[in-house]
């Protein structure tokens, strides 16, 4: 009798067995935990929706802040006036309002600095100092604008006759390690203040330091 032909069972390789095993486990888990799977999927979709919404919201807020900021710039720099009868004070107040609205929408170091400058231009010296102090704390790592904030503080202190405070502020500006900017200005203005106070020797040391460290500075030529 002829021997029956046995069908050769094709063995799955290890990779196939692992994939099928993983699929079976996933299917079993799904069947046993339908509610959990649905909840997890729902939470994932909700999370994606929220994140997408936040991205669009932040973009909208940024655009609104930029618009307000630009309107403030135009007013501050007097690029246009709707009515020729409007005084500078009215224009500056409007500029300040726009800058504050922009800053409330989105925090920005340049906007905060413009708020301080506008307050100073309006004669609101104490408010300007508070804003600048806020700037030095909040944006202490901003090497480009931090020197400007300290220089503005010194300018306000000088305007109010607080010379000793102005000297301390200029020293702080000169000793900033995060930025190389305005150090020659700090030396020149410190020397000028000391000279007006009759402290000639101290003023001379500042001028000598200016000449030594910043020989190319235009402030050295003024010394």
Secondary structure, DSSP 8 states (H G I E B T S, - for coil): -------------HHHHHHHHHHHHHHHHHHH-HHHHHHHHHHHHHHHHHHHHHHHHHHHHHHHHHHHHHHHHHHHTT---S-TT--HHHHHHHHHHHHHHHHHHS--HHHHHHHHHHHHHTT-HHHHHHHHHHHHHHTTT-TTTHHHHHHHHHHHHHHTT-HHHHHHHHHHHHT-SS--TTHHHHHHHHHHHHHHTT-HHHHHHHHHHHHHH-TT-HHHHH-
